[in-house]
Amino acid sequence: MSEVHVHNTHSFQQLFDHYSWEEVKESIYAKTAQDVRLALDKDKRTLEDFKALISPAAMPFLEEMARKSHELTLKRFGNTMQMYIPLYLSNECQNICTYCGFSLDNPMRRITLTEKQILKEVEVIKSYGYDHVLLVTGEANKTVGMDYFKKILPLLQPHFAQLSMEVQPLDQEEYEELIPLGLHSVLVYQESYHEENYKFHHPKGKKSNFNYRLDTPDRLGKAGIHKMGLGVLIGLEDWRTDSFFNALHLDYLEKTYWKTKYSISFPRLRPHAGNIEPKVDMSDRELVQLICAYRLFDEEVELSMSTRENIKFRDHVIKLGITSLSAGSKTDPGGYASKEQALEQFEISDERSPQAVADMLRSKGYEVVWKDWDMSYHEIER
């Protein structure tokens, strides 16, 4: 199936509806070594080329892909690595999701941090050196909805150069209210672009609304957000097909909301308190392939790697296109300042301190940036 050109669309939904999951999947798996070669020999790659680069046919070309990906990343980002850390504010959630420790059907102690508790967390995070924090909550409108966000952002803004959020999808007007309070970036993962499977994994709660979630990046773009992060939860569905739809979404957004910056994350299903088995296992080599494919498709996009991955893999993969790394992460509310552990959203794999990760990066010739570099560039330009 060739690319669909629908440039006058008002939402990604309209473009998305032109594609069939099965046809896309078939077309990826039908790619040949010749298609991969053609994609690698180009300077600018299309979505069809992206299909070739994520196809099984690209596996023998992995070393070449990795080399080109490294060169492109150096050219655009230099020897810098941006560091960020998640701050979990609440594990309250009204959704049932099969793969998440915060799921409503999971009997657990629910915690939402008070302003005092948040400031204790901030103290620890600041002592690590961070100037960029990602605020995370479950999706619970009453406890961690707009009233809570409007109170928390002004509390945190004096302490950090950037505030990012990974919370429930909001309406455009709500994003417009939060941006002046210091909201810089929003991460919103579709989890899976396979509509039937999405419904299976999200049986209850607002998150079960596939289309509302799909439209969230459009609402963010219209609200004028500085940066947004996309991704799928690798393991819920065929990762190649899901990643194609994620790349299609990225491509549409970059053309439509061109003032906004974008990042892609690569979360693989990790153990948590509900423990579903991944439908599809993705090997380390395949994850390397996907990272390189994104970089070859898009020189500008930031590629982010969380502590879900193990030490050896993270240390290896930074050279291949990653521009942003978390370290020292705790995935339970109050996890930095308190020794008493609440339930985690998922288990982390790389438990090194932020300093240990920063030292590793410096030993590989990287400059460590503790906040979002775009802002520092803008400050220099001024």
Residue pairs with C-beta under 8 A, 6 or more apart in sequence:
1 19
1 20
1 23
1 24
1 26
1 27
2 48
3 46
3 47
3 48
4 15
4 18
4 19
6 14
6 15
6 18
7 255
9 15
9 252
11 215
11 218
12 214
12 215
12 217
12 218
12 249
12 252
12 253
13 211
13 214
13 215
13 218
15 248
15 252
16 193
16 214
16 245
16 248
16 249
19 245
19 248
21 193
21 194
21 195
21 241
21 245
24 51
24 241
24 244
24 245
25 238
25 240
25 241
27 51
28 51
28 54
28 55
28 240
28 241
28 244
29 55
29 56
29 240
31 51
31 52
31 55
31 57
31 58
32 57
33 57
33 60
33 61
35 49
35 51
35 52
35 55
35 57
36 52
36 53
36 55
36 57
36 58
36 61
37 61
38 49
38 52
39 45
39 49
39 50
39 52
39 53
39 296
40 53
40 61
40 64
40 65
40 68
40 296
42 49
45 53
45 296
45 297
47 244
47 247
47 248
47 251
47 297
49 296
49 297
50 244
50 247
50 293
50 296
50 297
51 244
52 58
53 65
53 289
53 292
53 293
53 296
53 297
54 240
54 243
54 244
54 289
54 290
54 293
55 240
58 65
58 289
58 293
59 285
59 289
62 285
62 288
62 289
62 292
65 289
65 292
65 293
65 296
66 288
66 292
66 320
68 292
68 296
69 291
69 292
69 295
69 296
69 320
69 321
70 319
70 320
70 321
72 295
72 296
72 299
72 321
73 295
73 320
73 321
73 322
73 323
75 299
76 299
76 300
77 323
78 367
79 365
79 366
79 367
80 323
80 366
80 367
80 368
80 369
80 373
81 318
81 322
81 323
81 324
81 325
81 361
81 366
81 367
81 368
81 369
82 132
82 302
82 323
82 324
82 325
82 369
82 371
82 372
82 373
83 129
83 130
83 132
83 324
83 325
83 326
83 327
83 354
83 357
83 358
83 368
83 369
83 370
84 130
84 132
84 133
84 134
84 164
84 304
84 324
84 325
84 326
85 125
85 128
85 130
85 132
85 133
85 134
85 326
85 327
85 328
85 329
85 354
86 133
86 134
86 135
86 136
86 166
86 326
86 329
86 330
86 331
87 118
87 121
87 122
87 125
87 133
87 134
87 135
87 136
87 336
88 136
88 137
88 330
88 331
88 332
88 333
88 334
88 335
88 345
89 112
89 113
89 118
89 135
89 136
89 137
89 144
89 148
89 152
89 333
90 110
90 111
90 112
90 113
90 137
90 138
90 140
90 143
90 144
90 148
90 333
91 101
91 102
91 108
91 110
91 111
91 138
91 332
91 333
91 342
91 343
91 345
92 102
92 110
92 111
92 112
92 137
92 138
92 140
92 143
92 144
93 100
93 102
93 103
93 104
93 138
93 139
93 140
93 205
94 104
94 138
94 139
94 140
94 141
94 205
94 206
95 103
95 104
95 138
95 139
95 202
95 204
95 205
95 206
95 207
95 208
96 103
96 104
96 105
96 202
96 203
96 204
96 205
97 103
97 201
97 202
97 205
97 207
98 200
98 201
98 202
98 203
98 274
98 276
99 201
99 233
99 236
99 269
99 272
99 274
99 276
100 272
100 274
100 345
100 346
101 108
101 272
101 273
101 274
101 343
101 344
101 345
101 346
102 138
102 343
102 345
103 274
104 204
104 205
106 273
106 274
106 343
108 273
108 342
108 343
109 342
109 343
111 333
111 334
111 342
112 137
112 143
112 144
112 148
112 333
113 121
113 333
113 334
115 151
115 152
115 155
117 334
117 337
118 152
118 155
118 156
119 155
120 334
120 336
120 337
120 338
121 334
121 336
121 337
122 133
122 156
122 159
123 337
124 336
124 337
125 133
125 336
126 159
128 328
128 353
128 354
128 355
129 354
129 355
129 358
129 370
130 160
130 354
130 370
130 371
131 160
131 161
131 162
131 370
131 371
132 160
132 161
132 162
132 164
132 370
132 371
132 372
133 156
133 160
133 162
133 163
133 164
134 164
134 165
134 166
134 187
134 326
135 152
135 156
135 163
135 164
135 165
135 166
135 167
136 165
136 166
136 167
136 331
136 345
137 144
137 148
137 166
137 167
137 168
138 144
139 167
139 168
139 205
139 206
139 207
140 168
141 168
141 206
144 167
145 168
146 170
146 174
146 177
146 178
149 165
149 167
149 178
149 181
150 177
150 178
150 181
153 163
153 178
153 181
153 182
153 183
154 181
154 182
156 163
156 182
157 163
157 181
157 182
160 371
161 371
161 372
161 375
162 184
162 185
162 371
162 372
162 375
163 182
163 183
163 184
163 185
164 183
164 184
164 185
164 186
164 187
164 227
164 229
165 178
165 183
165 185
165 186
165 187
166 186
166 187
166 188
166 229
168 206
168 207
169 188
169 206
169 212
169 213
169 216
169 219
170 178
170 216
170 219
171 219
172 219
172 220
172 222
172 223
175 183
175 186
175 219
175 220
175 223
175 225
176 223
176 224
179 223
179 224
179 225
183 225
184 225
184 226
184 227
184 372
184 375
185 225
185 226
185 227
185 228
185 229
185 261
185 263
185 372
186 220
186 225
186 227
186 228
186 229
187 228
187 229
187 230
187 231
187 263
187 265
188 213
188 216
188 217
188 220
188 228
188 229
188 230
189 229
189 230
189 231
189 232
189 233
189 265
189 267
190 198
190 213
190 214
190 230
190 231
190 232
190 245
190 246
190 249
191 198
191 201
191 202
191 213
191 232
191 233
191 236
192 198
192 201
192 232
192 233
192 236
192 237
192 242
193 214
193 232
193 237
193 241
193 242
193 245
193 246
193 249
194 236
194 237
194 238
194 241
194 242
195 210
197 236
197 237
197 279
198 210
199 208
199 210
201 236
202 208
202 210
206 212
207 213
217 228
217 230
217 249
217 253
218 253
218 256
220 228
220 257
220 260
221 228
221 253
221 256
221 257
221 260
222 257
224 259
224 260
225 260
226 260
226 261
226 374
227 260
227 261
227 262
227 263
227 302
227 372
227 374
228 253
228 260
228 261
228 262
228 263
229 262
229 263
229 264
229 265
229 304
230 246
230 249
230 250
230 253
230 262
230 263
230 264
230 265
231 246
231 264
231 265
231 266
231 267
232 239
232 242
232 243
232 245
232 246
233 267
233 269
234 242
234 266
234 267
234 268
234 269
234 278
234 280
234 282
234 287
235 268
235 269
235 278
235 279
235 280
235 281
235 282
236 242
236 269
236 278
236 279
236 280
237 279
237 280
238 280
239 280
239 282
239 286
239 290
243 290
243 293
246 264
247 294
247 297
247 298
250 262
250 264
250 298
250 301
251 298
253 260
253 262
254 262
254 298
254 300
261 300
261 302
261 374
262 300
262 301
262 302
263 301
263 302
263 303
263 304
263 324
264 294
264 301
264 302
264 303
264 304
265 304
265 305
265 306
266 287
266 290
266 291
266 303
266 304
266 305
267 306
267 308
268 278
268 282
268 287
268 308
268 309
269 276
269 278
270 308
270 346
270 347
270 348
270 349
271 346
271 347
272 344
272 345
272 346
272 347
273 343
273 344
282 290
284 313
287 313
287 317
288 317
288 320
291 303
291 317
291 320
291 321
291 322
292 320
292 321
294 301
294 303
294 321
295 301
295 303
295 320
295 321
302 323
302 324
303 321
303 322
303 323
303 324
304 322
304 323
304 324
304 325
304 326
305 314
305 317
305 318
305 322
305 324
305 325
305 326
306 326
306 329
306 348
307 314
307 326
307 327
307 328
307 329
307 348
307 349
307 350
307 351
308 346
308 348
308 349
309 317
309 349
309 350
310 349
310 350
311 349
311 350
311 352
314 325
314 350
315 360
315 364
318 325
318 361
318 364
318 366
319 364
325 357
325 361
327 350
327 352
327 353
327 354
327 356
327 357
327 358
328 352
328 353
328 354
328 357
329 348
330 336
330 344
330 348
331 344
331 345
331 346
331 347
331 348
332 341
332 342
332 343
332 344
332 345
333 342
334 340
334 342
335 341
335 342
335 344
350 357
352 360
358 368
361 368
362 368
369 376
